[in-house]
Amino acid sequence: MKEVIRTKLKNGLRVILVPKKGSLATTVMVMVEAGSKYETKEINGISHFLEHMCFKGTKDRPRPIDIASELDALGAQYNAFTGQEFTAYYAKAKNENFHSILNVVSDLYLNPMFDPAEIEKEKGVIIEELNMYEDTPARHVHDIFTELMYGDQPAGWNVGGKKEVIQKLTREDFIKYRGVHYLPQSTVMVIAGGFNPKNAIKKIEEHFSIFAKGAKNQKRKVVESQKKPQELVRFKESDQTHLVLGFRACDTHDERRFALEVMAEILGGGMSSRLFQSIREELGAAYYVHADTNLLSDHGNFFMGAGAEHSKLESVIKAALLEFSRMKRDKVSVQDLKKAKEHLLGNLFLSLETSDELANFYSIEEVMGIKLSSPEALAKKIRAVTAEEVRSVARTFVKNDRLNLAVIGPFRNKSFLDILKVE
């Protein structure tokens, strides 16, 4: 991979070019600092809804079919996604179609029409998307975990919003929200893959030079308060109980994040991980078992998740808590530490073989203000983590006043607080 080229346009738009020799495809991704943490309760869900509306017609492509047909004719893969702190739009195509997908992605980002008729139609689509997630408890339990930990503030709200709020949103709401968030100084464009970088910045300037600066609305600071273990049990008739058990931790700018990521890998990063072995192989209580971190700009957590047989739920919770407690008590062996690091980094570098994941890596790094410059720099930080640092973060964060449990299953008036404790 050639040297990454970083520059900034006069209006503040950040541009990152990531040429990758031998790549058969190029991805154009534009990411903006606008997500559910920038919303108020009255417009919760608008970041995600606005993402949908950018595909519903622009000045140059007034109908949704105009956008889709043009990208399909290029053989492109394209989509968008919204999180708590950013929204991204991208298209990926053969290298020779780079300028064409740049044209389309720039247009849908800069020139959405917000046709009132399309807004009304898309409300039904958004609500069905929310229904789909509610009917997917393995995913929805993470929303419940977030709600439990952060409560009634933007950090605790569903990125998709509430159905009753979605129904009330108007064209004026979209225009107002976009006007204070979709600004050049809060936007980054990343182009990654086998494209020819010559004249790429000039082409971007042709599209984005008219993008005017404005006053950016900031997100609310996250407030955290907890004194003892907490739980949220949501009733649902199901063949499997889904749970997320985790702890409050640090944000993504904290140097302890690297040790946290290694610890999560040791606990639930693969089929040889401790939680997988104890819960699936020894107890035979679950099919999927995993652990991970979720570290954002001003808060974070780490957690394990599983889908368990109803009658074995308490055994799964106890087994998970035992493994978390072990991390505090015992230093990880040299062999286990090395294995976890190599598995973590192997997955990272394998994912970055594709131009879209490469674009995603650099987009998030830039938007979140992460002080890294490359996947290799991240790998160096991970490899430097010691067994003592892993035990130290466990002793810092694996505590009862940071412990939270979210459950979706066929339980009414059921509490697990009596077993919800770590030593």
N, C-alpha and C positions, 0 to 999 in steps of 0.2 A: 504493500500500500504506500502510495506517495505521501509526502508531507501534507498534513491538513492545512488548508488555507482559511484563515479567519479574517473577516473585514467587517466594516460597519459603513452603511450608507449615510449620507448627510442628514437624513431624517431620523437616524438612530436605529434603523432596522439592522439586525445582526445577520450576517451571512457566513455559513460554514460550508466549504467545499471539501468533500472526502473522496478523492479519486481512488479507485481500487482496480488495479491492473488485473485483467483476466475475468472480471465480472461481466456476465452476459446481460445484466439489467442495470437500470438507473432508477433511483427513487428521488422524487421531489417531495419534501415534507416542509410544511409551514406550521409552526407551533406558537401559540399565544398564551400569555399569562392570564388566563381566564378560566375558572372552573367553579365548582360549587362553593368553595370557600370564599369566593368573591360575591356571593349572592346574599340577599336578604330573604326573610321568611316569605315575603309577599311574592317573590319571583323565583323561589327555590325550584330548580330544574331548568331554568332558562339557558344556562350554558350548554347543556346537552341538547335542548330543543333547537337552539340557534345553530348548532353543528348540523343538525338535520336540515334546517332551512337553507343553508348555503348550497345544498345540492338540489334545491327546488326551483332554481331559476336565477339567472343573472341578466345583466343588461345585454351582454353579447349572446347569451344562451337562455332565452326567456322561459323555456319549458324544461322540466326535469328530464324528459327524454332527450333533449338536445345535449345535455351534459353526459348522460349515460351512454348514448349512442356514439358520441365522439370518442369517449374513452374505450368503449368496447371495440370500436373499429381499429383502435391502436393496439388491441390485445393487452390492454393495461389491467392491472389489479389496482383498486382504489378504494379508499374508505376514509373514515375519520373516527376519532375517539375523544372522549371527555373524561377527565379525572377531577380530583379535588382542586388541583392547582394549575391545570393547563388544558387546552383543547388543541388537537392536531388534525391536520388534513394532509392526505398524501396520495400520490399516484406512482405506480411502478411499471415500467415498460422496457422494451428493448432499447439499447443505448441510442440507436438512431432516432428514436422518438422522444428524446430528451426535451427538445424545444417545444414540442407539441404538448407534452404533459405539463411543462412549466407554464405554458399559456393557459391551460385549463385550470390548474390548481390556483394560479394567481387570480384568475377571473372569479372563481367561486369564493375565494377568500376576500377579495376586495370589493366585489360588486353584487352582493346578494340583493334580490328584489323584495323579499318579504311580502309576497303576494298574499293578501288577506284570505283569499279562497284556499291557497295552498296551506296556510297556517291552520285553518279550520280542519282541512283533511288530515294534516299531519298530527293533529291532536289525537286522533284515533290510533294512529301508528305508534305514537309515544306511549299511550296508555296500554296498548297491547304488548309493547316491549316491557313495560313494568310488570304486567301480568305474567309474562314469560319468565322473568326473573323470580317472581314470587312463587311460581310453580317449579323452580329449580332450586331446591333448598340447599344443595351443596354450594351454590353461589350466594344465595340470599342470606345464609347464616353469617356471612362476612359483613353484610349491611347491618344486621342486628348487633354484631359485635362492635361495629363502629358507633352505632346509636347508644349502646350501653356505655362505652368508654367516654364519649364526648358529649352526649346528651343534646339538649336543645340549643345548639350553636352551629354555625356553618360546618365545622369539622365533624359534627355528628349527624348531619343530614344526608339523605340519600342523594347521590349525584343525579339520578334520574328525576328527582322531585316527587311531589305528591300529586295524585290524579286531580284533586280538586283545584290545585294551583295551576296545573297545566291547562285545565279547561278555561281559565280566566285570562290567560296571557293574550296580549294584543300586539298588533304591528308596532305600535308606539313603544311598548315594552322592549321589543327587540332592538329598535333603533336607538333607544336611550342607553340600553345596556352595552350594545356594541360601541357606541360613541365614547364610552368612558373606559373601555377595556381593550378593544381591538385597535391598538395604536402601534406605530412603528417601533417605538422604544421598548415595547413589551412583546415584540414579535421576533422570532428567529426563523430563518429559512436555511434548511440543510439539504444539500444535494450530494448523494452518495452513490457510488457504483462505477460503471465502466464508461461514463460520459467523458467527453473531451472538455477539460476545464477552460480552455481558451475561449474567451468572449462570454463565459458564463455569467460573470458579474455584470458585464454590460447588459446582457439580456434581462437579468433581474432588475437592474436599474430602470430599464424601459418600462417594466410593469409597475414597479413600486415607488418610483420617484414622486408620483402624485399623492402618495400615502402621507397625509399630513399629521404632524404631531398634535397631541392634545393633553389635557390633564388626566392622569391615570388615577382611578379609584383604587385604593388599597384594600386588602382583605383584613378581616377582623382577627386580632391575635387570639390564639387558642387559649382557653382557660381550663386548667386541669386541677381536679380536687378529688382525692380518694383517701379513705382512712382504713378500709378493710376490704376483704374480697367482695366482689359484686357478681350477680348473675342476671341473665334475662332469658327466660324460657318461653318460647313461642309455640303454642299448640298447632299441630298439623297432623292429620291422618297420613301416615306414610309407612313404607316398608322398612325404612331405615331412619335412625336418628343421626342428625348432623350436628357437629359441635365445633366451636372454635374456642380454644383456651389460650390466653396470652397475658402479657404484662406490658405496662407502660414503659417506654424506653426513651432514647434520645432522638434528636432530629438528624437529618442527613448531613449536616455540616459538622457534626461531632466526630472526632477522631476515633471514638469507641465503636463507630458503626462497623468497622472492618472486623473487629473481634466478635461483634454481634452476628454478623453475617456468617462467620465461620461457625459460631455456636449453633445457629439455626441449621446449618448444613450438617453438623454432627448429629443433631437431634432428628432431623427429618428431611434430609436432602437426597435420599436415594433408598434403594431396596436393602442396603446394608446399614442404614442409619439406625440409631438406637430406638426411636419411636416405632419405626416400621417393624423392626425385629420383635420388640416387646408386645406391640398391640396386634399386629397382623400374624406374625409367624408363631409367637408363643401363645397368645390368647386366642388367636383365630377369630377376633372380634370385629374386624373391619376389613374392607377392601382397599380403600384409599386412606393413606396416612401421610401427612406432610408437615413441614415447618418452614417458616419464612419470616422475613422482616418487612415492615411497612414504614419507611422513614421518609418524612416530608420536611418542608422548610422550617417548621417551628414546632413539630411534635413527631412522635413515632411510637411504634410498638413492635413486639415480636410475638409469634403465636404458633400453635400447632392446630391442625384441623384434621377431622376424620369423619367418616360415615360408619356408624356402629350399629350392631344388633341392639335392639331396645333393651333386652335383659342384661346386656353386658356394658351398658353405658357407664355405670359407676366404676366398673373394673377398668374401663378405658381412661376415665378421668384420674383415677388413682395411679394408674401406670404412667400416665403423662406427667403428673405432679412428681412422681418418684424420679423420673428421668431429669426433670428440671432441677430437682433438689440435688441430684448426683453431680450436676454441673457445678454447683456451688461448693460441694464437699471435696471432690476429687479432681486433680489435674488430669487433663486429657493426655493419653499416651502419645509419644512421638509418632507412632504409626497411624493412629486415628486422626491426629492433627494433619499430617501430610495428606492422607487419603481425602479428608474433607476439603482441603484447599484445592487439590487437583481436580476433584469432582466439581467444585464450584467454578473454578476457572475453565475447566473443560467445557462445561455447559455454556459459559459466557462466550468463549471464542467460537464454539460451534454455531451458536445463534448468530454471531456477527459475520458469518459467511454470506448472509443475504444482505442486499443493499438496503432493504426497508428496516431491518433491525439495526444496521449501522447508522442509518439516519436517525432512528429513534434514540439510540444511545447518545449521540451528540446533541440532539434537540433537548432531551431531558437534562443532560449535564449543563447546558447553557441556560435554559429557562429556570432551573432550580438553583443556579449559581454555585454548582459543585466545583470545587477547586481541583479538578483533574484535567488532564489534557488528552488522554488516550486510554484505550483498553489496557495497553501495556502498563500505564501508570497505575491503573486500578489493580492489575495483577501484582505489581510490586508491593502495594500496600497490603494486599491479602496475604501474600507470601511472608511478609514480615511479622504477622500476628503470632504471638507466643502462647503457649499453654497457660501461662500465668495470666495473661491478658484475657483469655477466654474465661477463666475462673473468676477473674476480677469483675467482668461485666455481669456474670451470673450472680455474684454476690451483691452487686449494686442494684440490679433490676428484678431478680427473682425474689420478690417479697410479697407478703400478703396484702400490703396496702397498694399494690400495683396489679393484683391478680384479678382477671375477669373471665367469665364463662358465658358464652352464648350458645343456646340449644334450640333446634327446631325438631320437634317430634311429637308423638301422641301422648303428651303429658299435661294433665290439668292439675293445678294446685300442687305441683311437685317442686321441691327445692333440693339443691345439691350443696347448699352452703355448709352443711355439717362435715362434708369431706373436702371442702374447698380450702385447703391450706397447704403451705410449703414449709418445710423445716429449714 
